[in-house]
Amino acid sequence: MNLKNQFLNLIQKTSTTLPKDIKDFFLQPVFKENAIFEIFRKTLSLSRKKNVPICQDTGFPYFVIELPVKEAHLKPKIEKAVYLALLEATQKGILRPNTVDPISNKNYGTNLGPDLPYIDWEIKNKGFVQAKLLLKGGGSENASGQYSLPLSEIQAGRDKEGIVKTVLFHLQKIQGQGCSPGIIGIGIGGDRSLSMKTAKKQLFRKINDFHSDPEIALLEKEILDKANQLEIGPMGLGGTPTLMSAKIEKITRHPASFFVSIAYLCWVARRGECRINIK
């Protein structure tokens, strides 16, 4: 299969099929009598049977591509393949045209535009190319946020308690917007841009992926448990769960800055990955 078609397949699968850990989450007995989750299940069934996008908002494509050092010279070739795959996916209706000029408000109609495709390159010592894709809808992006601690509004200091307070404050503020139950990635530290990018990358982690640092893993669990005690619930209509998962990563910070960034992902958690054959 040529390079463009490999990325096209990744886009189509990510747009039309939920990851296994998300599907398994919705199979829990507690959700069987929930009318909202019954609608979710019907949506997923229709998408699977007709091979169409799960949601009308097919998201803003964000790629992370891990590239071996010895293959770094292939970046332009891979970027062109991603470009062509996005164009074809849009033409075929796999993706809705979701890229708009911020000044003229003109829709490019291609899911392309200045500085797109949006690719984060990670140069590794691995022996193969690994591509990850996040299709993050506009609603979930609007439900994301960033805070600079201390936050006097809620008496949140520059410590673990302050981090928990800040995340819960944010969840209460959005009240289920972004199509809960969601997944949140949390970046602690860094500068503004690195903090948010780190938060966003946590959304690739599976629900049962617990942080290797026990202190961070406990903080993830505390935030998840307390978030689900808020009873904001699915689509903000009350009950549980409010969150499916909370994933954290820390980044070295400047002494004068303490950022807490929250990247929100809706229940249609469209993340995919595949190994790319570049021969």
C-alpha positions as CSV (number, residue, x, y, z in Angstrom):
1,M,0.0,0.0,0.0
2,N,1.4,3.4,-0.9
3,L,2.3,6.0,1.7
4,K,-0.8,8.2,1.0
5,N,-3.2,5.3,1.4
6,Q,-1.7,4.3,4.7
7,F,-2.5,7.7,6.1
8,L,-5.9,7.7,4.4
9,N,-6.7,4.4,6.1
10,L,-5.6,5.8,9.5
11,I,-7.8,8.8,9.0
12,Q,-10.9,6.7,8.0
13,K,-10.5,4.2,10.9
14,T,-10.0,7.0,13.4
15,S,-13.0,8.9,12.2
16,T,-15.4,5.9,12.1
17,T,-14.3,3.6,14.9
18,L,-13.7,4.2,18.6
19,P,-10.5,2.8,20.2
20,K,-11.1,-0.6,22.0
21,D,-10.6,0.9,25.5
22,I,-13.3,3.5,24.9
23,K,-15.7,0.9,23.5
24,D,-15.0,-1.4,26.5
25,F,-15.7,1.5,28.9
26,F,-19.2,1.9,27.5
27,L,-19.9,-1.9,27.9
28,Q,-19.8,-1.6,31.7
29,P,-23.0,-2.9,33.3
30,V,-23.7,0.4,35.0
31,F,-24.4,2.0,31.6
32,K,-27.0,-0.6,30.3
33,E,-30.0,1.2,31.7
34,N,-28.8,4.7,30.9
35,A,-30.8,6.3,28.0
36,I,-28.0,8.7,27.0
37,F,-25.5,5.8,26.7
38,E,-28.1,3.9,24.6
39,I,-28.0,6.8,22.1
40,F,-24.2,6.6,22.2
41,R,-24.3,2.9,21.4
42,K,-26.8,3.4,18.5
43,T,-24.5,6.1,17.1
44,L,-21.5,3.8,17.2
45,S,-23.5,1.0,15.6
46,L,-24.6,3.1,12.7
47,S,-21.1,4.5,12.2
48,R,-19.7,1.0,12.2
49,K,-22.3,-0.5,9.8
50,K,-22.3,2.3,7.3
51,N,-18.6,3.2,7.7
52,V,-19.3,6.8,8.2
53,P,-17.9,9.3,10.8
54,I,-19.1,8.9,14.4
55,C,-19.8,12.6,14.7
56,Q,-20.7,15.3,12.3
57,D,-17.8,17.4,13.6
58,T,-15.0,15.2,12.3
59,G,-12.4,17.3,14.2
60,F,-9.2,19.1,13.6
61,P,-6.5,16.6,12.5
62,Y,-3.5,16.5,14.8
63,F,-0.7,14.1,13.9
64,V,2.2,13.0,16.0
65,I,4.8,11.1,13.9
66,E,7.7,9.3,15.5
67,L,10.5,9.1,13.0
68,P,13.8,7.2,13.3
69,V,16.9,9.3,13.0
70,K,18.0,7.4,9.9
71,E,14.7,8.2,8.2
72,A,14.6,11.9,9.1
73,H,15.3,12.9,5.5
74,L,11.9,11.4,4.6
75,K,9.9,14.2,6.4
76,P,9.0,16.1,3.2
77,K,7.8,12.8,1.6
78,I,5.7,11.9,4.6
79,E,4.2,15.4,4.9
80,K,3.2,15.3,1.3
81,A,1.5,11.9,1.8
82,V,-0.4,13.3,4.8
83,Y,-1.4,16.4,2.8
84,L,-2.8,14.2,0.0
85,A,-4.6,11.9,2.4
86,L,-6.3,14.8,4.1
87,L,-7.4,16.1,0.8
88,E,-8.8,12.8,-0.4
89,A,-10.5,12.1,3.0
90,T,-12.3,15.4,2.7
91,Q,-13.3,14.8,-0.9
92,K,-14.7,11.4,0.1
93,G,-16.7,12.8,3.1
94,I,-14.5,10.9,5.6
95,L,-13.7,14.3,7.1
96,R,-15.9,17.4,7.1
97,P,-14.2,20.6,5.8
98,N,-13.0,22.0,9.1
99,T,-10.3,24.6,8.3
100,V,-11.2,28.2,8.1
101,D,-9.2,31.4,7.5
102,P,-9.3,33.3,10.8
103,I,-9.4,36.7,9.1
104,S,-11.7,36.3,6.1
105,N,-13.7,33.3,7.6
106,K,-13.3,31.5,4.3
107,N,-13.5,27.8,4.6
108,Y,-10.6,26.2,2.6
109,G,-12.8,23.2,1.9
110,T,-9.8,20.8,2.1
111,N,-8.8,20.4,5.8
112,L,-5.6,22.2,4.7
113,G,-4.3,25.7,4.9
114,P,-1.4,27.7,6.3
115,D,0.7,25.6,8.6
116,L,-1.3,22.5,7.9
117,P,-1.1,19.5,8.0
118,Y,-0.6,19.9,11.7
119,I,2.3,17.4,12.5
120,D,4.4,17.1,15.6
121,W,7.6,15.3,14.7
122,E,9.4,13.2,17.3
123,I,12.8,12.0,16.2
124,K,13.4,8.6,17.9
125,N,16.0,5.8,17.9
126,K,13.2,3.4,16.9
127,G,13.6,1.3,13.7
128,F,10.2,2.2,12.3
129,V,7.8,5.1,11.6
130,Q,4.8,5.3,14.0
131,A,1.9,7.7,13.2
132,K,-0.6,8.9,15.8
133,L,-3.8,10.8,14.9
134,L,-6.2,12.8,17.1
135,L,-9.4,14.1,15.5
136,K,-10.4,16.7,18.1
137,G,-13.8,18.4,17.7
138,G,-14.3,22.1,18.0
139,G,-16.6,21.7,21.0
140,S,-14.0,19.7,23.0
141,E,-11.3,22.2,22.0
142,N,-13.5,25.1,23.4
143,A,-13.9,23.1,26.6
144,S,-10.1,23.1,27.1
145,G,-8.4,25.7,29.3
146,Q,-5.2,27.0,30.9
147,Y,-4.6,28.6,34.3
148,S,-1.7,30.3,36.0
149,L,-1.3,29.5,39.6
150,P,-1.8,30.8,42.2
151,L,-5.4,31.3,41.4
152,S,-6.9,33.6,44.0
153,E,-10.4,33.1,42.7
154,I,-10.5,29.6,44.2
155,Q,-7.5,29.8,46.6
156,A,-5.5,27.4,44.5
157,G,-1.8,27.5,45.4
158,R,1.2,26.2,43.6
159,D,1.0,22.6,45.0
160,K,-0.9,19.4,44.3
161,E,-4.0,20.6,46.2
162,G,-4.0,23.7,44.0
163,I,-3.8,21.6,40.9
164,V,-6.8,19.5,41.9
165,K,-8.8,22.6,42.8
166,T,-8.0,24.1,39.5
167,V,-9.1,21.1,37.4
168,L,-12.3,20.7,39.4
169,F,-13.0,24.4,39.0
170,H,-12.6,24.1,35.2
171,L,-14.9,21.1,35.0
172,Q,-17.6,22.9,37.0
173,K,-17.2,25.9,34.8
174,I,-17.7,24.0,31.5
175,Q,-20.6,21.9,33.0
176,G,-20.5,19.0,30.5
177,Q,-19.7,21.1,27.4
178,G,-17.5,19.3,25.0
179,C,-19.8,16.3,25.1
180,S,-19.1,14.6,28.4
181,P,-18.1,12.1,29.7
182,G,-14.7,13.3,28.5
183,I,-11.1,12.5,28.9
184,I,-8.7,15.2,30.1
185,G,-5.0,15.6,29.5
186,I,-3.3,17.8,32.1
187,G,0.1,19.5,31.6
188,I,1.7,20.9,34.7
189,G,4.6,23.4,34.3
190,G,6.4,24.4,31.2
191,D,5.7,27.7,29.4
192,R,2.2,28.4,28.0
193,S,2.6,26.6,24.7
194,L,4.6,23.6,25.9
195,S,2.2,23.1,28.9
196,M,-0.8,22.9,26.6
197,K,0.9,20.7,24.0
198,T,1.9,18.3,26.7
199,A,-1.7,18.2,28.0
200,K,-2.9,17.5,24.5
201,K,-0.5,14.6,24.0
202,Q,-1.8,12.9,27.1
203,L,-5.1,12.3,25.2
204,F,-3.3,9.5,23.2
205,R,-3.0,7.5,26.4
206,K,-5.4,4.6,26.9
207,I,-7.8,4.7,29.8
208,N,-5.9,2.0,31.7
209,D,-2.5,3.6,31.1
210,F,-1.4,4.7,34.6
211,H,1.6,7.0,35.0
212,S,4.9,5.3,35.8
213,D,5.5,7.9,38.6
214,P,3.4,6.7,41.6
215,E,2.9,10.3,42.8
216,I,1.5,11.4,39.4
217,A,-0.6,8.2,39.1
218,L,-2.2,9.0,42.5
219,L,-2.9,12.5,41.4
220,E,-4.6,11.2,38.3
221,K,-6.8,8.9,40.4
222,E,-7.7,11.7,42.8
223,I,-8.7,14.0,40.1
224,L,-10.8,11.3,38.3
225,D,-12.5,10.3,41.6
226,K,-13.3,13.8,42.6
227,A,-14.5,14.8,39.1
228,N,-17.0,12.0,39.1
229,Q,-18.3,13.2,42.5
230,L,-19.4,16.5,40.9
231,E,-22.2,14.6,39.1
232,I,-22.2,16.8,36.1
233,G,-22.7,13.6,34.1
234,P,-23.1,12.6,30.5
235,M,-23.8,15.7,28.3
236,G,-24.0,17.7,31.5
237,L,-27.4,16.3,32.3
238,G,-26.4,15.0,35.8
239,G,-25.3,11.7,37.3
240,T,-22.1,9.8,36.5
241,P,-19.6,9.6,35.0
242,T,-18.4,13.2,34.3
243,L,-14.9,11.9,33.2
244,M,-13.7,8.6,31.7
245,S,-10.1,9.3,32.4
246,A,-7.5,11.9,33.6
247,K,-3.9,11.8,32.4
248,I,-1.1,14.0,33.7
249,E,2.4,14.9,32.7
250,K,4.7,17.4,34.4
251,I,7.2,19.7,32.6
252,T,10.0,21.7,34.1
253,R,8.9,25.3,34.8
254,H,10.3,28.7,35.3
255,P,10.4,29.8,39.0
256,A,8.0,32.6,38.2
257,S,5.4,30.6,36.3
258,F,3.2,27.7,37.3
259,F,0.8,26.7,34.5
260,V,-1.9,24.1,34.6
261,S,-3.2,23.3,31.1
262,I,-6.3,21.1,30.5
263,A,-6.9,19.5,27.1
264,Y,-10.4,18.1,26.9
265,L,-11.5,15.2,24.7
266,C,-15.2,14.4,24.1
267,W,-16.6,10.9,24.6
268,V,-16.1,10.4,20.8
269,A,-12.5,9.9,21.6
270,R,-11.1,9.6,18.1
271,R,-7.5,8.7,18.5
272,G,-5.7,6.2,16.3
273,E,-2.2,5.0,15.5
274,C,-0.4,2.7,13.1
275,R,3.0,1.7,11.9
276,I,3.9,3.2,8.6
277,N,5.7,1.3,5.9
278,I,7.7,3.8,3.9
279,K,9.1,1.4,1.3
